[in-house]
Amino acid sequence: MKNFVFYNPTKIIFGENTISKIGEEIKKFGLNKILLHYGSGSIKRNGVYDQVINSLKEYNIEWIEVSGVKPNPRLSKVYEGIKFAKEHNVDGILAVGGGSVIDSAKAIAGGFYYDGDIWDAYSKKYIIKKALPLFSVLTLSATGSEMNGNSVITKEETKQKWATSSKELYPKVSIIDPTAQYSLPEKQTINGAVDAISHVMEYYFDGTKDTEIQDQIAEGIIRTVIKNTEILLENPKDYNARSNLAWSATLALNGLLRAGSNGGDWASHTLEHSVSALFDIAHGEGLAIIFPAWLEYVKNEYIEKFDRFAKEIFNIDTGNAAIDANLGIQALKEWYKRIGQPISLKEIGATEKDIERLVENAIQSSPMGKLKKLEEKEIREIYTIALKNK
C-alpha cells in the first residue's frame, strides 16, 4: 500500500424525508441567495422540486434558476449559469439532479470568481482556487459527484469531453434520499450502476500491490451494485435496494478507494469520454462498451488481479489464472447484456470508419493509464476490440 492523505469535507445527509433539510443546511453557511441548477424538469414531476423550494422558503433563502442541463453536460450551459449567477450576485449554488447537474454546477461555481474562460480548468491551463459554496440534492446515483471534487464537461464545438478536479469543488452538503430515485427510468438506474462499477474497477485494476482492505471494499461494492440493480429491475421502489445502490455509488468515487493506490487507471474513462462526446450516448452505456475492451487488452499486465476479480465477483475458479481472467471478463459482459447495456461500438451505430475519429479525439489526452500506458497505437487497438465485442 502506498502512502496517502485522505480528504473529504462533504457532509452527507442520507435517508428518507431528508430533502426538507436543505434550506437549513444552506442557511448554516450564512447564505441568502442561491442559484438553483437542475435538468429537464423531472424534479417537478416527482415532487423533489417542491420539497426543495418549500425548504428554501422556510429559511428565507432567495433563489434564481438555470435549468436544462443535459446528460454529458454542455459548456454552453455552464457559461449561461456563470453569467446569470454574476448578474444576480448569488452567494451559493444548489444542484438538484444527478452527476451531470452537479458537474455543471461545479463548473459554474469555479467560474464565478475566475475572470478567464472556465474551460481553462478543463484544458489544464488553470487550477480552480476559489469557488462558490456548492450544495446538492441527489436524484440519480452514478457518478459520485455528490461527494467529490471532480467535474466533467463537454465542449460542443470541438467534441472534447474533459475533466477537472479541485478541493474547492467538493459540495459542502449533499442530501441523498433514495425515495427520490423511485421514479427513475430503468435505463438511468442501469447506467448509474455501470458507472459505479467502473469507478471501482479504475482503482481495482490500477496495478497497485498489497491493497487488501481496498480490494475487499471494492469487491463488496461491486457485488452490492450487481445484486441490488437486479432487485431494482424487478421492483424500482425497493427502498433497501435503492439505499444500497445509492451509497455504493457514492463510496465508489469519494476518495476511499483511492487511498493507498496509484490513483486509479482512468484510461477507460478517458476513452469513453470520446465515445459519448462523438455519439452523445449515456456515460454508463459507453463504459459498458469500453471497459471490457480495455480489460481484455491489459489483462496480462496483472493476471493475478484479473483472476481474483473472476473468483470474488463471479465465483469463477478453474484453477488456471489465465482462463479465469478471460471468463471473468466474459461474465462481466454477459451481465451488462443481461441488464440491457450495449457491449460493442457497433450497437451504437459505429463502424470501422469511426475508429479514426475516436482515436483522433482520444489522443488529445494521451498518454493515459497506469496499469499500461496507452498511446495512439494502443488506443486504436482497444477501440477495435470494442467494435467487435460480443
Secondary structure in CASP SS format (residue, H / E / C, confidence):
PFRMAT SS
TARGET T0000
AUTHOR 0000-0000-0000
METHOD secondary structure of the structure
MODEL  1
M C 1.00
K C 1.00
N C 1.00
F C 1.00
V C 1.00
F C 1.00
Y C 1.00
N C 1.00
P C 1.00
T C 1.00
K E 1.00
I E 1.00
I E 1.00
F E 1.00
G C 1.00
E C 1.00
N C 1.00
T C 1.00
I H 1.00
S H 1.00
K H 1.00
I H 1.00
G H 1.00
E H 1.00
E H 1.00
I H 1.00
K H 1.00
K C 1.00
F C 1.00
G C 1.00
L C 1.00
N C 1.00
K E 1.00
I E 1.00
L E 1.00
L E 1.00
H E 1.00
Y E 1.00
G C 1.00
S C 1.00
G C 1.00
S H 1.00
I H 1.00
K H 1.00
R H 1.00
N C 1.00
G C 1.00
V H 1.00
Y H 1.00
D H 1.00
Q H 1.00
V H 1.00
I H 1.00
N H 1.00
S H 1.00
L H 1.00
K H 1.00
E H 1.00
Y C 1.00
N C 1.00
I C 1.00
E E 1.00
W E 1.00
I E 1.00
E E 1.00
V E 1.00
S C 1.00
G C 1.00
V C 1.00
K C 1.00
P C 1.00
N C 1.00
P C 1.00
R E 1.00
L H 1.00
S H 1.00
K H 1.00
V H 1.00
Y H 1.00
E H 1.00
G H 1.00
I H 1.00
K H 1.00
F H 1.00
A H 1.00
K H 1.00
E H 1.00
H C 1.00
N C 1.00
V C 1.00
D C 1.00
G E 1.00
I E 1.00
L E 1.00
A E 1.00
V E 1.00
G E 1.00
G C 1.00
G H 1.00
S H 1.00
V H 1.00
I H 1.00
D H 1.00
S H 1.00
A H 1.00
K H 1.00
A H 1.00
I H 1.00
A H 1.00
G H 1.00
G H 1.00
F C 1.00
Y C 1.00
Y C 1.00
D C 1.00
G C 1.00
D C 1.00
I C 1.00
W H 1.00
D H 1.00
A H 1.00
Y H 1.00
S C 1.00
K C 1.00
K C 1.00
Y C 1.00
I C 1.00
I C 1.00
K C 1.00
K C 1.00
A C 1.00
L C 1.00
P C 1.00
L E 1.00
F E 1.00
S E 1.00
V E 1.00
L E 1.00
T C 1.00
L C 1.00
S C 1.00
A C 1.00
T C 1.00
G C 1.00
S H 1.00
E H 1.00
M H 1.00
N C 1.00
G C 1.00
N E 1.00
S E 1.00
V E 1.00
I E 1.00
T E 1.00
K E 1.00
E C 1.00
E C 1.00
T C 1.00
K C 1.00
Q E 1.00
K E 1.00
W E 1.00
A E 1.00
T E 1.00
S E 1.00
S C 1.00
K H 1.00
E H 1.00
L H 1.00
Y C 1.00
P C 1.00
K C 1.00
V E 1.00
S E 1.00
I E 1.00
I E 1.00
D C 1.00
P H 1.00
T H 1.00
A H 1.00
Q H 1.00
Y C 1.00
S C 1.00
L C 1.00
P C 1.00
E H 1.00
K H 1.00
Q H 1.00
T H 1.00
I H 1.00
N H 1.00
G H 1.00
A H 1.00
V H 1.00
D H 1.00
A H 1.00
I H 1.00
S H 1.00
H H 1.00
V H 1.00
M H 1.00
E H 1.00
Y H 1.00
Y H 1.00
F C 1.00
D C 1.00
G C 1.00
T C 1.00
K C 1.00
D C 1.00
T C 1.00
E H 1.00
I H 1.00
Q H 1.00
D H 1.00
Q H 1.00
I H 1.00
A H 1.00
E H 1.00
G H 1.00
I H 1.00
I H 1.00
R H 1.00
T H 1.00
V H 1.00
I H 1.00
K H 1.00
N H 1.00
T H 1.00
E H 1.00
I H 1.00
L H 1.00
L H 1.00
E H 1.00
N C 1.00
P C 1.00
K C 1.00
D C 1.00
Y H 1.00
N H 1.00
A H 1.00
R H 1.00
S H 1.00
N H 1.00
L H 1.00
A H 1.00
W H 1.00
S H 1.00
A H 1.00
T H 1.00
L H 1.00
A H 1.00
L C 1.00
N C 1.00
G C 1.00
L C 1.00
L C 1.00
R C 1.00
A C 1.00
G C 1.00
S C 1.00
N C 1.00
G C 1.00
G C 1.00
D C 1.00
W C 1.00
A H 1.00
S H 1.00
H H 1.00
T H 1.00
L H 1.00
E H 1.00
H H 1.00
S H 1.00
V H 1.00
S H 1.00
A H 1.00
L H 1.00
F H 1.00
D C 1.00
I C 1.00
A C 1.00
H H 1.00
G H 1.00
E H 1.00
G H 1.00
L H 1.00
A H 1.00
I H 1.00
I H 1.00
F H 1.00
P H 1.00
A H 1.00
W H 1.00
L H 1.00
E H 1.00
Y H 1.00
V H 1.00
K H 1.00
N H 1.00
E H 1.00
Y C 1.00
I H 1.00
E H 1.00
K H 1.00
F H 1.00
D H 1.00
R H 1.00
F H 1.00
A H 1.00
K H 1.00
E H 1.00
I H 1.00
F H 1.00
N C 1.00
I C 1.00
D C 1.00
T C 1.00
G C 1.00
N C 1.00
A H 1.00
A H 1.00
I H 1.00
D H 1.00
A H 1.00
N H 1.00
L H 1.00
G H 1.00
I H 1.00
Q H 1.00
A H 1.00
L H 1.00
K H 1.00
E H 1.00
W H 1.00
Y H 1.00
K H 1.00
R H 1.00
I C 1.00
G C 1.00
Q C 1.00
P C 1.00
I C 1.00
S C 1.00
L H 1.00
K H 1.00
E H 1.00
I H 1.00
G C 1.00
A C 1.00
T C 1.00
E H 1.00
K H 1.00
D H 1.00
I H 1.00
E H 1.00
R H 1.00
L H 1.00
V H 1.00
E H 1.00
N H 1.00
A H 1.00
I H 1.00
Q H 1.00
S H 1.00
S C 1.00
P C 1.00
M E 1.00
G C 1.00
K C 1.00
L C 1.00
K C 1.00
K C 1.00
L E 1.00
E C 1.00
E H 1.00
K H 1.00
E H 1.00
I H 1.00
R H 1.00
E H 1.00
I H 1.00
Y H 1.00
T H 1.00
I H 1.00
A H 1.00
L H 1.00
K H 1.00
N C 1.00
K C 1.00
END
